């Protein structure tokens, strides 16, 4: 049976594009990392196309390792702090959702609750927090740490962190602000609540000192293929960012995560599984393939080697490109994406060289998903959507704004012709456009004698 809902689409933003050689593309703005006009254009193009949101990926670490390689790769070395950027973009957009990454390992719950509630108000209900625990040792070096905490501990702290943030976002009930000049009462003190959280990792009194927006609270995004990550997603997430490497694997992931939700009192429709997919589209297959090869040919081996080293937590400096990958340097468990780690591990176990692995890495940054014509890309999306491997996609454009322009011009008309994507926004808030329920304030629910439901009934 064909689905009655529509695809959800978001633009994934690294400054110049997802590919590390994107800044070398002749259509990129080489000054774009520090030019708000460049990112304003990407946001405005995404909104004009009626995309659901703009997704600002981030790491607070500039990177370590080979200085020669870092000098060739600006992605981490020079970019705006994302929460500041979202505040600016909120002023130049009206409907586009605004998603940013912030780590539970290096913020405090009150900071996150207040900052995202503020962005949610500034944007009239379009903010979304991408919850991460961080996955590189290098990040900890900037926050009085010698590296990452163990995986299980990071997720244990994260679960409590998110619970505290949700509690702070419930500080104000919807009718708390009286704004009554005649009585001189600005708010109803019985509708504004202390949190008084005392847990294993956090002590937070509250209350939060900013009222909720029109969507109740910011949307929650999350990524993670581990057991802890899937559990966190089922409990708290409303957007899940997965790795679009295999339709069968993603269909199983989709069923696994959503299948956990009813037992947690959540409606599976209140979670959108949105794989990250890199798209290269051309009017012909040859044109699309030429775009892939253009970027692969410009990815310097030192850059690929450095990024693999960071992801694998392995020192690959000096390893010959024409020799098999040194398996003794491969960690037993990943600190980052489990799904991507398994894919790379399967590849190197077949005896491929370091150079071939770098080439695969380049392919992942220019072709992890689909490279082809508009019809081929629409077929790909339709199959994933209709067979419930995805509710939509986070589009990881290799170059910005060039690849985004190609998608809007060539693919979007085909998706709309098939009835797969909206003609206009459904509502004013991100929740409305994603088809998510509005959360019920826990204090309101308790007062009404209905317990503390996760969401408002549809």
N, C-alpha and C positions, 0 to 999 in steps of 0.2 A: 504494500500500500504506500503510495507516494506521501511524503511528508507535507503537512499543511503550513509549516512555518517556513521562514526564509533563512538563507545563509547569513551568518554574521561574519563581518570582515574588519580587520584592524591593520593599520600600518605600523610595522616594526621599525623603529628609528635608531640606527647608528647615524652619526652626522652625515656622512657622505653616501651611505648605503651599507648593506650587510657585508659585502665582500671587502677584505682588508686592502685590496688594491683599488677600491672604488674612487679614492681621491685622485687617482691618476687618470680617470676617465675624462675625456675632453669636455663633456657636458657638465661636469661637477664644478662647484664653486670652491676653489682652493682656500678661500677665506671663510668658508661656511661654518667652521667650528666655533667661531666667535662672532657670527653675524646672525642676529635674531631674524633678519629678513629671510634668510635661507630656510630656517625651520618654520617660520610663519607661512612661507609658501607651501611647504609640505603639508602643514596642518590645513591650510585653506583648500588645497587640492583634494585632500582626503575628505573634508567636509562637503565639498561640492559634489564628490562622487557618492555621498551618503554613507560613507564608511561608519562603523560603530565607534571606533576609537583610534587614537594615536598611542602607541606603546613605546615609552621611553625606557630602553634597557640601560643598565648602569652598573658600574663598579666604582667604589671610591678609591681604588688603587690605580696608580698610573702605570704600573707594570715594573717588573724587574727582569734581569737576565741580560742578554746580549745587547749592549748599547747600539751596535750597528743595526741590529734588527729593529729595535724600538724606534730608531731614527727614521725608519721606512714605514712605520705603521702608526698613524695618528689616532686610531679609534679610541684608545684609552688615554692617550697622552694629553689631549686638549679637547675638552668638551664641557658644556654647561652642567652645573649641578641640576638634576632633573626636577626637583620639587620647586626650585626657583623658576625654572623654565615653564613648568605647567602653570604657574601663577600668571606668567606673562601671556601664554597662549590662551588662557581662559578669557582674556580681554579681547581677543581677535577672532574668537569662534563663538558659535551659539548652540550648536547641537552635538558636536564631536566630543566623544568621551575622551578623558585625559588620564592615561595610565602611567604610573612611574614605579620603579623598583626602589625599595628601601629595605635594608637588612635588619632583621631582628637581632643579629649578633652585635650590632654597633650603634643602635639607637636605644632610647628608653621608651617604654610604652606611652608615657604621657606626651613626649615630643611627637611621636607618630600620630597619636590620636588628635592632637591639636592642629598639627600641620595639615593633615589630610582633611579634617573637618573644615579648616579654613579654605582650602582649595575647593572643597565641595560647595561651600557657600559662594565663593568668588565666581564659580562656574555655573551656579544655579542647579547643582545636582548632577555633575558630570565627572566626578573624581573616582579614581580606582587605585587602590594600593596593590602592587604586585609584591606579595610576601615572599621573601627569600631568607635563607640562613647564611648565605655566602658560601663560595666553594673554592676559594684560593687562599693559600697561606699568606700571600703577599698583602691581602687586605688587612689582616690582623696587625701587620707591622706599623700601621698608621693609627692604631687604637690601643696602644699599650699592651699588645699581645705578642707572643712569639710565633704565632700561627693560628690555625683553626682549632676550635674545640672539636672533640670527637663527634661523628655524625649523629649518634643517638642523643647525645647531650644537647646538641644544637637544636634538634627537633623537639626535645622535651622542653627546652626553654622557649622555643617558638610557640608551642601550643599554649603555654601559660601567657606568653606575651600577647598573643591574639585575643585570648579570653579577657585580659585586662583592657585592651583597646576597645573591644566590644562593650565592656562594662562602662568605660568612660564615655563612649558614644551614646550610651543610654542615660547619661546624666540628666539631660533635659527631656521631659516628656513633650509630646507634640503641642500640648496646650499650656506649656509652662509660662510662656511670655504673655503677660496680660496687657502690657503697654497702655495701662489705664491712667490717663492724666487726671481724671476727676478724683480718683481715690489716691493717686500718687504711688500706686503699686506698679512696678515695672514687671515683676514676675511673681508667680505663685510659689512660695517656698516649699509647699508640699509636693510640688511637681519637679523639683530640682534635687537630685539625690547624690549623696556621698557614695563612694565605691567601697572604701575601707578594705581593700584587698591585701591579704597577707598570705603569701604563697611560698613555695620552695625557693623561687628565684627572684621574686619581685614583691615589694611592699609599696602600694600606691593608694593614697588616701582618696584623691579626687576632691570634688567633682571637676569635670571638664568645664572650662569657661567659654564655650562657644556653643550656640544652639545648633540643632541639626538642620540640614538643607531639605529641599523639597523631596529628595529621594530617600530620606530617613538616615542613611549613613552611606559612606563610600562603598562601592563595589569592591570585592576581594578577588584578586587574581593570584594564581599560584602555579608553580611548575615543579615537577619531581616525579620520577618513575620508581623510586624506592617504595618499600612497604610503608615506611613512615610518611613519605610524601603523599602517597595515595590516601592514607588515613587522614592526613591533615586536609587534603582537598575535599574528601567526602564530608568532613565535619564543618569546614569553614569557607571553602572557595565557591565562587560564582562564575569564574572563568578559569579554565585550566589550560595551560600552555604545554603541549606535548610535542614530541619529536616526530615529524611526518616522514618516517623512513620506510614504513611497510604498512600496507592497509590492513592486513590480518592482525599484525601486532597492535596497531592502534585501535582496531575494532574490539580486541580483547581488553585493552586498557580502558576504553570507553565503557564497556559492560561492567568491568571490575569496579571502577570508581563509582559509577552511577548506581550499581547494584548494592553498594554499601549504604546509600543514603536513606532509604525508608526506615531502616532500623535506628537511624539517628534522628528520626522525626523530620526529615527533609524530603521535599519533592524533587526527583531527579531532573525535572524541567528547570529547576532553579540553579542548574550548573550547566555551563556551556563548554564543551570540550573543543578547543580550537588549536589544532596543530600548527606549529610554525612551518611554513613552506616557502622555499625559495623558488621564484618564478622567473623564467626567461621566455619572453614571448616575442615572436616575429611573425610577419605576414606569411613566411614560409619556414619550414623546419631548418633550412640552411641558414636563414637569417638569424633565427634563434640560437643555433649552435655557434654561429660566429660571435654572438655576444658573450657566450660562455667562454669561448677560447680567448677572446680579447682580454678578459680579466685573469684567466688562468696563466696566460703567457706573461702577465705583468706582476704576478705574485712572486716576490723574491724568495728563494729557498730559505734564507735566514729567517724571514718573517714566518713562514709556515713551520719551520723547526721550533721557533720560539713559542708560538701559540700552542703547538702540540705539547711542548715541554710544560707549559703552564697548565694545560688541561690534564695531562697525565701525571703531573707532579714528578716528572722525570727529567734529569739533565741529559739533553741530547746534543749538547755542544760538542763539536769535533767528531760526531758519529758520521762515517761516510754515507753519502746519499745512495751509493750503489750497493750497499750491504744490507742483509736482512736486519729487520728491527731487532735490537738487543732485548730479548724477552726478560732478562734479569732486571731490566730497568722498568718493567711494567708493574705497577702496584697491584696488589691482590684485590683491593676494593677501590672504587672511585670516590673522590671527594666532590666531584661535580655530577653531571647528568649520568645516571646509570645506563639509560638507553643508548646514549651516544658512546659511552665507554664500551659497552658490549659490542656495538657495531664495529668500532675500531679494533677491539681485541680479536673479534672473529676474522677481521681482515689480515692482521699481522700474523696470526697463527697459521695462515696459509703460506707463509714464507716470503711475503712481499717485502720489498726494500723500504728503507726510510724515505727515499725519494718518491716511491710509489704511494706511500702513506701520505706524504705531503700533497701529492697530486689528488688523492682522494679527498683530503681536507679542502683543497681548492674546489673540487667538484661539489662538496657539501655547501660551500659558500656561494656557488653559482648554479647549482642544479639539484639540490636536495628537495625533490618534489617533482617538478615537471618542467621540461624545456620543449617548446613546440609552438604550434599555431594556436590561435584563439579557440578553435573548436577542440583541439586536443586538451588544452588547459581546462576548458569548461567541462569536458568529459571527465577529466580527473576529479575535479571538484564535485561534480554531480554524483559520481560513484561513491566517493567518501561520505558525502552528505546523506544520500538516500539509503546506504547500507549501514548507517550509524557507526561510522568510524570517526565522524566529526560533526559538530554543529556549525562549524564555520572554520575560518583560517586566519591566522596572524601572518600577514604577507611580509616576507623578509626580502624586500626589494634589493637586488645586488647593488644598484646605484640609485641615488636620489638627487634630483627628482626624475631622472630619465626613465628608470624602470617603472616608476609609479605612473608616469605619463603614458607609457606604452600599455600598461594594464588597463587604465581608464579608457583609452582610445580603442583598444582592440578586444579586450576580454569582457569588460563590463557590459557592453551591448549584447553580447552573446548570452551572458548569464541572465540578463533581464528578458531577452527573447524567450528563454526557457522558463521564465517565471521563478527563478531561483533567488533573485536579489531584489530588494525594495526599489521602488521609484522615489519614495520620500520617507523621511523619518516618521516613526509612529508616535513619538511623544517628545517631551522636552528634556527628560532626564536620561541618563545612561541606562538606568534600570528599565525604564519604559521601552527604550529602543532594543535592549537585549531580551525583553520579555521576561524579566525577573520580578519576583514578588517583592513588595516593600516590607522590610523587617518590622516587626512589632516591638515596641519598647517593652523591656522586661517588667518595668514597674507598672506600666499601664496594664499589661496582661495580668499581672498578679492582683492588681486592684479590682480588675473586672472578674477575678475568680476563675480565669481560664488557664492558669499555669503560666509557663513562659514558652510559647511556641516560637519556632525559628522564623516563621514567615506569616504574613497576613494571608488569609484564605483568598483565593482568586475569585 
